[in-house]
Amino acid sequence: MTARLAGKHILVTGAATGIGRAIAEACVREGAKVALLDREGDSVERLAAQLRGEGHHAQGLVADIAERAAVEAAVAQARKLSGPLTTLVNNAGMNVFHEPLAMPDEAWQRCLSVDLEGAWHCSRAVLPDMLEQGGGAIINIASTHSFSIIPGCFPYPVAKHGLIGLTRALGIEYASRGVRVNAIAPGYIATPAVEAHWQIFDDPAAAKARIEALLPPGRLGQPEEVAMTAVFLASDEARFINASCLTIDGGRSVVYHD
Ligand SMILES: NC(=O)c1ccc[n+]([C@@H]2O[C@H](COP(=O)([O-])OP(=O)(O)OC[C@H]3O[C@@H](n4cnc5c(N)ncnc54)[C@H](O)[C@@H]3O)[C@@H](O)[C@H]2O)c1
């Protein structure tokens, strides 16, 4: 352990699995106290207990980030047990993919509530702690869908474009008070959500192989590769990085196809 995050108290949302889990694990390994929030209570409590068993400071919190009151209550619980929050990783999110005109109203509402508004609920709950302490860091897990459009994936990219707007707006709003707000835009990362995505195809293995062939390194990214970027942005090493977004997609979004 190098303790790059010693002294930080970090709230990671969607921490039960996938990218959020990898971020929570990397943060405790770097010496942070971590509050792991997820709507899947059993899984997140189990993971927090496992991390405590390994000697780390970890607390499980159960909330749906779409519910502002539940988020406020969870943050209050984290604060009570481990002190004010210094850092927030807005990772929880979900794929909502529809042909726009065939989309039910509830799908639009749920996507915007979780993938965009949820990050705002969490941000407004922890920002007072950060402002009181004279600084902090927020990291929003966006997507390459924040910049590019794949037909049939509506309205997920609408929310993820909005998350970049939230990153930039809050980053500028609170920069003079020491709060940095940045985003990470992953491309294809091997997580349970992506594994589930392959299953919609008749031949899941062929669908995965087709995507791998499109990625310059010839493989998907790993959750740990996103996690180490989150560690960097959360650390004081990144103290002059604000209102910015780092893409982690193996270079895929730079490729020009003729
Ligand atoms: N995996 C990828 O390829 C990829 C690419 C780009 C962006 N992302 C983004 O990264 C983030 C994590 O993705 P993942 O692939 O690890 O997803 P995942 O589905 O594997 O895990 C998401 C976690 O978030 C939790 N969660 C979902 N909605 C929630 C809610 N409303 N309240 C509380 N918890 C909730 C889930 O229970 C789960 O534990 C998401 O924001 C996603 O949009 C993922």
The ligand as an ORCA input file, in Angstrom:
! r2SCAN-3c Opt
* xyz 0 1
  N     -18.884     -1.206    -18.145
  C     -18.708     -0.373    -19.136
  O     -18.292     -0.733    -20.244
  C     -19.026      1.095    -18.949
  C     -18.675      1.976    -19.987
  C     -18.930      3.318    -19.835
  C     -19.515      3.790    -18.674
  N     -19.856      2.917    -17.684
  C     -20.471      3.477    -16.484
  O     -19.763      3.032    -15.345
  C     -20.647      2.902    -14.240
  C     -20.567      1.486    -13.660
  O     -20.847      0.575    -14.686
  P     -20.686     -0.995    -14.497
  O     -20.477     -1.545    -15.854
  O     -19.725     -1.288    -13.411
  O     -22.189     -1.348    -14.044
  P     -22.774     -2.620    -13.238
  O     -24.206     -2.729    -13.636
  O     -21.879     -3.790    -13.406
  O     -22.712     -2.105    -11.737
  C     -23.450     -0.978    -11.366
  C     -23.637     -0.946     -9.862
  O     -24.435      0.210     -9.559
  C     -25.532     -0.151     -8.762
  N     -26.660      0.728     -9.071
  C     -27.303      0.841    -10.255
  N     -28.299      1.730    -10.154
  C     -28.291      2.180     -8.883
  C     -29.095      3.096     -8.166
  N     -30.148      3.701     -8.742
  N     -28.793      3.369     -6.876
  C     -27.749      2.733     -6.268
  N     -26.975      1.833     -6.888
  C     -27.240      1.556     -8.182
  C     -25.840     -1.601     -9.131
  O     -26.567     -2.280     -8.107
  C     -24.424     -2.156     -9.325
  O     -23.876     -2.610     -8.116
  C     -22.038      3.281    -14.768
  O     -22.306      4.625    -14.493
  C     -21.903      3.067    -16.266
  O     -22.802      3.854    -16.999
  C     -19.628      1.575    -17.796
*
